[in-house]
Amino acid sequence: MLNHAIIEQPTEISSSITKNWTEQAIECYKLNGNCAECSIKKAHYSFDCQMPKVVEILKLMNGAPEIN
């Protein structure tokens, strides 16, 4: 039996999603990054969500979102 290792590659965050607050980013902000309550997590997508990282970048670049 062959042993093999999976090397996790760092996920690159697209600069296009760190320019403006989107509905999904605002949801993540409101949930304080609680992935268990997120609509993306509940949809069972097969990718690792990077939104908490995006939210941190957006807060640094644009400040907190305007929440109605």
C-alpha positions, 0 to 999 in steps of 0.5 A: 500500500502506498502512503501519500500526503496531501499538501494543503495549498494556500487559498488565494483570495480574489481582490475582486471580492475584497473591494466592496461589501456584498450581501454574503460578506455582510451576513458573515459580518453580522454572524461574527464569522460563525460559519455554523450559522452561515447560509453558505455552510447550510447549503453544503458547498464543497469548498472551504469558505474564505468569507471570514478572511474577506470580512477582515480585509473589508473592515480594514479597507472600507470600515464596517458595512452600513447595516439597515 
